[in-house]
Amino acid sequence: MEYEFPRIQHHGAVDGVTGSCHQLWLSDNDSLLIDCGLFQGAEASARGAGANALAIEFSLNSVCALVATHVHIDHIGRLPWLIAAGFKQKVHCTEPSALLLPTVLEDAFIVGVKRDKALASRFVEKVAGMLEGHPYKQWITLLHRDDLVCRIRFQRAGHILGSAYVECDITYPLENRTRRIVFSGDLGAPHAPMLPAPKPPYKADVVVLESTYGDRLHENRRTRRARFQRVLEKALEDGGTVIIPAFSIGRTQELLYELEDIITRATRITSLGGAGGTAGNQNERSLASSSPWQKIPIILDAPLATRFTKLYRQLRPWWNAEAVKRVINGRQPLGFEQLLTVETHVQHRAMVNRLAHTKQPAIVITGSGMCNAGRVVNYLKAMLNDPRHAVVFVGYQARGTPGSQIQKYGPRGGYVELGGERYEIKAGIHTIGGYSAHADQAGLVNFITGMRRWPAEVRLVHGDDEAKITLAALLKSKATERYHDMCVTIP
């Protein structure tokens, strides 16, 4: 016997990787929203310009809560428009996400709605009254009636601090049946800096699974760090600047963590004369100046990322064991000596000018992550034409964004348009996929095959067509090998 409920309706992340928004229908009159994110890049352009492109196009009459998997704007950035459409229910998320979300929403409001700090503050204050942060692994009852019970539970997703996949248990007491629906949100890669790796659910009937890297495998951590260091050292030997476009939350903090480790390891080797082994902290400090890495400024030119980095330091209880151990040993993974922050726009313009016209090597982390806005654009305009410099991509570049075009055409000696002007690309262009905050193909497959009880249905979202098709074929093959009847669909 087939039942009409629960069923899933997708309002985003079906034609690409942004705009995640899924409606879980529990009955004719009851539903949950899982995420409500902004569209970006070509996916935003396809929706047209103006406020209508961001308007909520579906009825909210049945929606009893919004469940946020994490605080990236492609998962939560349309909350201002959701509230404008009349949403007044609770927003459920993890405890770390509840701390991060106000800062995310304030920035999203100022950038996307109106550049009015006072109005943005009132909006954030309104959201604060709707926000409920929950511990991981704890069941939360959202609905409890004689005919319908709905519980959710957040589990670590390993994508950014606070990220979760969501288990939804829907029980129909009068029918004596329960269904478990799992929404993956964005799953992280194993061995991601600072974050525990995600573990597959015990069971599921239906899984809505992201597929960003469904057709690719990442480098392992040791290999990617070595390649990252080589790319940096080559550009720095040339007296150039390494520009790393990065999202303000998650990627920036992971990069700082990795750079601190590269500097510490290089210092240790230098202090031991290249002999390897481990030196005491005092010995390392006394010989620090002999390491060339100790003289390279790491410039964080992103005020929002600076705010999030401070919040990440407050969220130490949710760091993984490796990161906590480094702090215990006296290291500062997110606040080391060479880290310089650029706050004001005047300081930013001066920094761009200085680095573009001197031969002082530097590493600059700045936003936005896809080069479609923010301070990174000024760095690119000033430096793309000079082979001394380099651009290092460490994250996904959505179709239609300048980052995607630089990544594609830069190695061919092509050009990119920024602000309506053409800029030739002579700087070195590098992509290090191992730093993606998303699980690769193996991680996505393991999320399904690592369950004790495999789902009957997997719905692939949040990915380009090729990634979804490749991942679907592989999952079907795994199910066939196990003689398991699993339907893999692409909505």
Secondary structure, DSSP 4 states (H G I P E B T S, - for coil): ---S-SEEEEEESSSSSS--EEEEESSSS-EEEE------THHHHTT-SSGGGTS--S--TTEEEEE-S---HHHHTTHHHHHHTT--SEEEEEHHHHHHHHHHHHHHHHHHT---HHHHHHHHHHHHTTEEEE-TT--EEEEE-SS-EEEEEEEE-SSSTT-EEEEEEEEETTTTEEEEEEE--SPPPTT-TTSPPP---SB-SEEEEE-TTTT--PPPHHHHHHHHHHHHHHHHHTT-EEEEE--TTTHHHHHHHHHHHHHHHHHHHHHTTT--S---HHHHHHTGGGSGGGGS-EEEE-HHHHHHHHHHHHTGGGS-HHHHHHHHTT--TTS-TTEEE--SHHHHHHHHHHHHHS---EEEEES-TTSSSSTHHHHHHHHTT-TT-EEEE-S---TTSHHHHHHHHGGGT-EEEETTEEEE--SEEEE-GGG-SS--HHHHHHHHHTSSB--SEEEEESS-HHHHHHHHHHHHHHHHHTT---EEE--
